[in-house]
């Protein structure tokens, strides 16, 4: 598939990488702009064939990580104090999501969420992709709009992290 790209398309891909696009972003733009559907691994091979290296995002300083970890609710039963930085608020700015650096046992991914009413919960995703919530307050049910905002914010955070 990569050999069927024109020189103009290859130049555009080179520009995307130079502008700081991630591997996932290159993969999405190939599909959107050139109708070229590649797997993540094939996209890596393409960039290797073009002698391109994706720039790694700078890691936050330890002081920044500590301040972000402090922003996460610490009274949630098993949300790691080493949780990652909070994701930007979802649509409407009401729901905040973060991903744990140390994944909850039995989960593929885990983290926490604070809903628009201030209630918090832990979330986890199992190996089959099912999403679960464990509210801090027993019996708590978030509003449907908060659940939708949570799912969107989580998807954006996972995309940002390269999942």
C-alpha positions in Angstrom: 0.0 0.0 0.0 2.7 2.6 0.9 4.3 2.2 -2.5 1.0 3.4 -4.2 1.4 6.8 -2.6 2.3 9.7 -4.8 5.3 11.9 -4.2 2.9 14.7 -3.3 1.2 12.5 -0.7 4.5 11.5 0.8 5.5 15.1 1.0 2.3 15.9 2.9 2.9 13.0 5.3 6.4 14.3 5.9 4.9 17.8 6.7 2.4 16.2 9.2 5.2 14.5 11.0 7.3 17.7 11.0 4.3 19.6 12.4 4.3 17.1 15.4 1.5 14.7 14.3 1.4 11.4 16.3 1.4 8.0 14.7 -2.3 7.7 15.4 -2.9 11.2 13.9 -1.0 10.2 10.7 -3.0 7.0 10.5 -6.3 9.0 10.8 -5.3 11.6 8.3 -4.2 9.0 5.7 -7.7 7.5 5.9 -9.5 10.9 5.9 -7.5 12.7 3.3 -6.2 10.0 1.0 -8.7 7.2 1.6 -5.7 4.9 2.6 -6.7 2.6 5.4 -3.6 1.3 7.2 -3.2 -0.6 10.5 -1.2 1.1 13.2 1.8 -1.2 12.5 1.6 -0.5 8.7 1.6 3.2 9.5 4.7 2.7 11.5 6.3 0.8 8.6 5.3 3.6 6.2 7.0 6.2 8.3 10.0 4.0 8.6 10.1 3.6 4.8 9.9 7.4 4.5 12.7 7.8 7.1 10.4 9.8 9.3 10.5 9.7 13.1 7.5 10.8 15.1 8.5 13.4 17.7 7.7 12.3 21.2 5.6 14.7 23.3 7.7 16.2 26.1 7.0 14.5 29.4 5.8 16.7 32.2 8.3 17.5 35.0 7.9 15.6 38.3 6.6 18.7 40.0 3.9 19.0 37.3 2.9 15.4 37.8 2.6 15.8 41.5 0.4 18.9 41.1 -1.8 17.0 38.6 -2.0 13.9 40.9 -3.1 16.2 43.8 -6.0 17.4 41.6 -7.4 13.9 41.5 -9.8 13.0 44.3 -7.7 11.2 46.9 -10.7 9.8 48.9 -11.7 7.4 46.1 -11.0 3.9 47.4 -8.4 2.7 44.9 -7.6 5.6 42.5 -3.9 5.7 42.4 -2.3 8.9 43.8 0.1 8.4 40.8 -2.8 8.9 38.4 -2.0 10.6 35.2 -2.8 14.3 34.5 -6.4 15.2 34.2 -7.9 15.2 30.7 -9.5 18.5 29.5 -13.1 18.8 30.6 -15.5 17.2 28.3 -18.0 19.1 26.2 -19.6 21.8 28.3 -16.6 21.6 30.7 -18.4 19.6 33.3 -16.8 16.2 33.5 -13.1 15.6 34.3 -11.4 12.3 33.4 -7.9 10.9 34.2 -6.1 7.7 33.6 -4.2 5.8 36.3 -0.5 5.2 35.7 -0.9 2.0 37.7 -3.8 0.1 36.3 -6.4 -1.4 38.7 -5.9 -5.2 39.1 -8.0 -7.1 36.6 -8.4 -4.2 34.2 -6.8 -3.2 30.9 -7.1 0.5 31.8 -8.4 2.4 34.8 -8.8 5.9 36.2 -11.2 8.3 37.7 -13.9 10.8 36.8 -15.5 13.8 38.5 -19.0 14.5 37.3 -20.6 17.9 36.9 -22.3 17.6 40.3 -19.0 17.0 42.0 -19.5 13.3 42.6 -16.6 11.1 41.7 -16.1 7.6 40.6 -13.5 5.1 39.5 -13.7 3.8 36.0 -12.1 0.7 34.5 -12.0 -1.0 31.1 -11.7 -4.8 31.0 -9.8 -6.8 28.4 -12.9 -7.0 26.2 -13.4 -3.3 26.1 -16.3 -3.1 28.5 -16.4 0.0 30.6 -17.4 0.0 34.3 -17.9 2.7 36.9 -17.5 2.4 40.7 -19.0 5.4 42.3 -17.5 6.8 45.5 -21.0 7.2 47.0 -22.9 3.9 47.0 -25.9 3.9 44.7 -24.9 7.1 42.9 -26.1 7.3 39.3 -24.7 10.1 37.2 -26.9 12.1 34.9 -27.2 10.7 31.3 -25.6 13.9 29.9 -22.7 13.4 32.3 -22.3 9.8 31.2 -22.2 10.9 27.6 -19.7 13.7 28.4 -17.6 11.1 30.4 -17.5 8.7 27.4 -16.4 11.5 25.0 -13.8 12.8 27.4 -12.4 9.3 28.0 -12.3 8.6 24.3 -10.4 11.9 23.7 -8.0 11.1 26.5 -7.3 7.6 25.2 -6.7 9.0 21.7 -4.4 11.6 23.1 -2.5 8.8 24.9 -2.3 6.8 21.7 -4.8 4.1 22.4 
